[in-house]
Amino acid sequence: EKLLDKFITERTDLEKKEMNSKHAYDMLMQDLTAQIQQSTQDREDKAKAKAKALQAKANEKGDLQDTADLRKSDQAYLDDLTATCEQKATDFASRQELRAEELEAISKAIDIISSSSVKGSAEKHLPTLVQRGSALAMLRADMHSTAQARVAEYLSKQARSLDSKVLSALAVRASADPFEKVKKMIKDLI
C-alpha cells in the first residue's frame, strides 16, 4: 500500500508537472503568437508609414521643383523688367539732354532774330516796301534776309549734330518765306 500511495503521489506530481508544463507551453505559445501578430502588425504599420513618408517626400520634391521653376521664371522676368527700366531711364536721360541742347539752340536763334541788327533791318526795309512803286518786284524777289538765313543755317547745323527732328523741322520752317501768304494775297488783289 505504501508503494501504491507512493506511485499515486508520484503520478499525481507528474500529472501536475505535466499540466504545469503544458500550461507553460500554452502560455508560451500564446505569448509567441501574440508577439508574432504584434510584430506583423508593427511591420505593416511601419511599411504604411514608410510608404506615406516616401509619398510625402515625392510630393515635397515635386513642390520644391515647381517652386524652383517658378522662382527661376520670376527671376528672369525681374531681370528683364530691371533691364527695361534701366534702358528707359537711360533713354529718358539722353532725351532730356537732347531737349536741353535744343532749348539752348532755340534760345540762341531767338537772340539772333531779336538782335538789333535784325530789328533795324526790318524797320529800315519793311516801310519802304510798301511806299515804293517797285513793291511787286521786291515781293517776287527772294525775301530771305541774311539774319533769317543765318538762323536757319544754325538750326540746321544743330539739328544734324544733335540728330534732332524737332530742330530740323524748326530750321525748315525758319528758312521758309514768312511772307509767302501775304505775297499771294497781294498778288490776288492786283
Secondary structure, 3 states (H helix, E strand, C coil): CHHHHHHHHHHHHHHHHHHHHHHHHHHHHHHHHHHHHHHHHHHHHHHHHHHHHHHHHHHHHHHHHHHHHHHHHHHHHHHHHHHHHHHHHHHHHHHHHHHHHHHHHHHHHHHHHCCHHHHHHHHHHHHHHHHCCCHHHHHHCCCCCHHHHHHHHHHHHHHHHHCCHHHHHHHHHHHCCCCHHHHHHHHHHC
